[in-house]
Amino acid sequence: MINTKVILKSRPKRLIENNNFDIVTEPLADLQPNEVLVQIEAISLDPAMRGWMDEGTTYIKGVSIGAVMRSFSAGKVIRSKNDMFKEGEYVSGLLGAQQYSISNGENLTKLNISKGKVSLHLGILGMPGMTAYFGLLEKGTPKKEDVIYISGAAGIVGSTVGQIAKIKGCTVIGSAGSDEKCQYLLNECGFDKVINYKTEDIDEKLKEYAPEGIHIYYDNVGGPTLDIALANLAKGARVVICGAISQYNNMNNIYGPKNYMKIVTARGHLTGIIVFDYAEDWPNAINEISNWINEKKIFAKEHLIHGLEKFPESLKMLYTGENFGKLVLMV
């Protein structure tokens, strides 16, 4: 069998370029004892992948030059020498951007396809959905009538955070970069207020929509947007740092918060979320989110692209805001 895979050819100096990747083919190795062969059907494209392309190590080591590009992927077990996994079962994990993946079964998660199609298990029922769930409920600790502001709200994480916050009785404000995305947040996700950050003043709108301040800020953007949110905190506010997509292409000259002392005057706290810390609790979260989907309390928008050869162009869309919904590459 021949495997097609996306290889990290070079590290981006700043913006991701097509020539940072190679798409190559090679014969698959023979399956060894305790290994499984997964035919990948869907590859998750996530903002964190830009950091994985750097050499340094933070919470996870950077991808080596010449290695398969790291990604959360999902597919079907088509051969198995591992008693824990049967042929025909669906699984997900860090299987990489490739057509087939051989795994020893460690950190491989079985998928219950009855709870949602494969692509959903890479979005709202996968790592992004878990990030939203635990980032809000464990770190943001929402209470009824809290006001929450979410930057990058039209993405899968932000839109899921907002919808869960609505379920918990919060007033939800989100910002996004187009009128179409803002309407999506209002009409399909049930947000209370939205801000088009390209045409409206975020600080002015936050003062209008949350005159008593915001109790939770869920940050997906970083940069000056974080500064504005800090200036509008209510007493006892919780700031959850999930991502900083405005900074990922220039991490050597990252924009730091200029008014971080606002967290002191608000008697609040600022914390981060790494979703892998809650891996043992993912099954319960998946069950709860899938129930909310079935009850039509949560909606998940997807942006599906077909073809492994489109990986470089598709990944770049994350950092320009071209995608609308959870970006998944269908193999």
Residue, then its C-alpha position, 0 to 999 in steps of 0.5 A: m500500500i502507498n501512503t500520501k503524506v504532508i511533510l514539514k519541509s521548512r519552518p516559517k519565518r513568519l507567515i506560513e508559505n506553501n513551500n514549507f510543506d512537501i506532499v510525498t508518497e511512500p510504501l507503508a511499513d508492515l504492521q507490527p504486533n500491537e499496531v493498527l492501520v488507520q485509513i484517515e478520512a478527516i484532518s483537523l486544521d487548528p491555529a495551534m499548528r502554527g506553533w507546532m511548526d516552530e522548533g521550540t518546545t512549549y507544552i508539546k515539542g515542535v514538529s521535526i523537519g522531514a516529519v509528517m505534519r502533526s494534526f488531529s485526524a480521524g478515520k477507520v481501523i482497516r487492519s489491527k494487531n492490537d486487541m484493543f481495536k477492531e477493524g471497522e472501528y473509528v478512532s482519532g488522535l495525533l495521527g498526522a496529515q496523511q492518508y494512512s497512519i500506523s499507531n501502537g494504540e497509545n493516545l488513540t480514542k475510539l469514536n462513537i459515530s452515532k453521536g456525530k459524523v467523523s468531521l464533528h469529532l475533530g470539531i465540536l466533539g473533538m479537541p476544539g469543542m473540549t477546549a471550549y467546554f473545559g476552558l469556559l466551565e473549569k477556568g471561566t466558572p460562569k454564573k447565571e447573569d454573568v457577562i462574557y466577551i469572546s474574541g475570535a467568536a466565529g471560530i469553532v472554539g469561540s462559537t461553542v464557548g458562547q453557546i455553552a455560556k448561553i446555556k448557563g444563563c450568561t449574556v454573551i458578546g462576541s467579536a468577529g471580522s465580517d458582517e456575515k460572521c456576526q450575523y451567524l453568531l446572532n442568528e444561529c449561535g444565539f449571541d446577545k451582542v456582536i462586534n465587527y472588529k474591522t468596522e466598529d470600535i471594540d472598546e466603545k461597543l463593550k462600554e455600550y453592551a457591558p456598562e458594568g463590565i465583563h465578568i469573563y473574557y475568553d481570549n482567542v486573539g491576544g494583542p491589542t484586543l486583550d488590552i481592550a478587554l482588560a480595560n473593561l473587566a468587572k470586579g472579580a473577572r476571570v480572563v481565560i487565555c485560550g489562544a492568540i491568533s493575531q500573534y502566531n505569525n510573529m511569535n518572536n516579537i509578540y505583543g504583550p498586554k500593556n495594562y495587565m494591572k487592570i487584573v489587579t484593580a478588578r480583583g480578578h484572575l488570568t489563567g490559561i487552558i491546555v485541553f490535554d490536561y482534561a483528557e480523562d474527562w473528555p468522554n463525559a464532555i462529548n456526551e453532554i455536548s452531543n446531547w445539547i446538539n440533539e436538543k438543538k441548544i448548540f449548533a456547529k458550523e463546518h468548513l470542509i475542504h476535500g483533498l490532501e493536496k490542498f493542505p498548505e493553502s487550507l491551513k493558511m486560511l486560519y490566519t487570514g480569517e478566510n474560513f467560516g466554521k470549523l476547518v476540516l480537510m477531508v481526505 
